[in-house]
């Protein structure tokens, strides 16, 4: 690891609210997308004459399409409840990283063009013209938000900054200013089928490599099937699971679970990506296009169940939006969605999270876990933001907190939660979500991870925790990269199904 | 009875203020209800039934649940102000009803002293705008003006309740006269005139200011949606067009 070009926050084991330092992160900018990247997903290549009015028009259009945006821009009273809730504010001290101030970057423009007081008395209500200076602030600070929704938990009106950030990014894209990282990936997934741009044959190679590895390791021929028509389960997982560490360990875990339970399953080369960066970028159409590949694959392969691997934002999109976007779910009364819903087996939730599937198998005795196999691990669990505040597991509210923890406890003997106020609905984002998982935002990522790193330090120092269990591909990549800045060993990062993989008894049940 | 210019001015002011308030807020509510929420975005964990959502909204409205989780100072000041305001407003119904409704008579003493709660809450909220650097940073001139306006309304009203009583009989006759279009003279008491002018100003700015948080909270998708996206399909009309 090269020496960082910025100051890494000192860990204290608890979280302090810093004094504001205006402009602290002003200059930090993510790389912009070039014309080719922009045009590939249907946006103008660059800013052109008259972009200001175009941006205002786009805002007006979105205000009519999104109640969230309309209500949230009106309702804020500047009470300050959210000001100390964002991990990027806590880590950077830049006041424009306070949720309300981040929202205000757009609210100021909204007031100027869409409200009477803003048209008449802009200074009085803090309204601003749409200028290049404002746009620069938008670009900088709307890419220092991971859309984690922590602020929305604490707002008395439920104002969700993620909605504003998404809208702002959509407005910027529509005038030709996009972010390289997110938009390049959105192009790849729509062209090739996954965010990595890994074509089908390469994927098949990789999977057969896993089959050899697992057999060498366990003596059991665990399969990693792909494009198998008539399989019961279609597994859709983040493509990082195919090549990145520690992600791969969880993929091996899913395969072992299906093997041990005797469930026929398949991956799809057409839909080899659970991640959906359309969410980050705020475009309903792009998000729908990406999700459509999963519908197509499910129809093509004739599967009965759709299961999603460990990925936070993907689970939000799958759980909360798939039914809306493409009909993956139940309860539709329209022909379009019913086409798929008639095929699916509704004795299972559709779609299901892999943790729901595995825990259910454990409870029914369909798979057996040997907890002692994980006895060298003292585990804590990081609630991923999108799972915690944008989705659910199981059939009761808060199941998304209970089910992964039950699964960890079923797989291992030693577990300690991090401090209250840093877990469950109050969890801190890893600092790399929402399209920020790129090296050009390393300063934002490292600083934004400091609240989580502080809470982690507490359980490491006081309970000897040596394993941070995750259910999100972005969290896994982010923590392996940034935790070393804080003196933690990156090998402490892993998936919940990595624990399952270690504990599962293959061939015990016949 | 001859009508003074003052009475005429205030009568017209209140008709105008009421009209702007009702039409303005009505229009905002129309806009909010007409604008679709294309995606399921309740902040989870969220209720999985409609009645659960009603309970969640009720806790937000009456207990300020999210604010309680967030910041105890803002919660206590905010709650003092809003609860105080509610009692004060309820007490004011006595000027618009003849005979006065039973429950309004009952809360009369509470309504009087609730004004202290209201003003104390406002002072607390205003102090935060100066004392907490983060809140100071986000405060605009209009944020301060709004607090000044509410405080001035509270203090001018309290002065009449506790220090220098106005001619309450004539005032009530004026208020009832406005309602029944049988105009009666308004007492020319400076405190009363200030108080009424500020109230009318508040009514006028309501639909174009952050006071829209009052109707807005009912339409917040993160709070009013049921968490059931897997069980039933949620589709906005403009989104359904994409499937054609």
Interface residues (C-beta under 8 A of the other chain):
Chain A: X17 X19 X20 X22 X63 X64 X65 X66 X67 X68 X70 X71 X72 X74 X75 X76 X77 X78 X79 X80 X81 X82 X83 X84 X85 X95 X98 X100 X101 X104 X115 X116 X117 X123 X124 X125 X126 X149 X152 X153 X154 X155 X156 X157 X158 X159 X160 X163 X284 X285 X288 X319 X320 X321 X323 X324 X327 X329 X330 X331 X332 X333 X334 X336 X337 X349 X350 X351 X388 X389 X390 X391 X392 X395 X396 X397 X398 X400 X401 X425
Chain B: X28 X31 X32 X35 X36 X37 X38 X39 X40 X41 X43 X44 X45 X46 X47 X48 X52 X60 X64 X66 X67 X69 X70 X71 X74 X78 X125 X128 X132 X133 X134 X135 X137 X138 X139 X140 X141 X142 X143 X145 X205 X208 X209 X210 X212 X213 X216 X217 X219 X220 X221 X222 X223 X227 X229 X230 X231 X232 X233 X234 X235 X236 X238 X239 X240 X242 X243
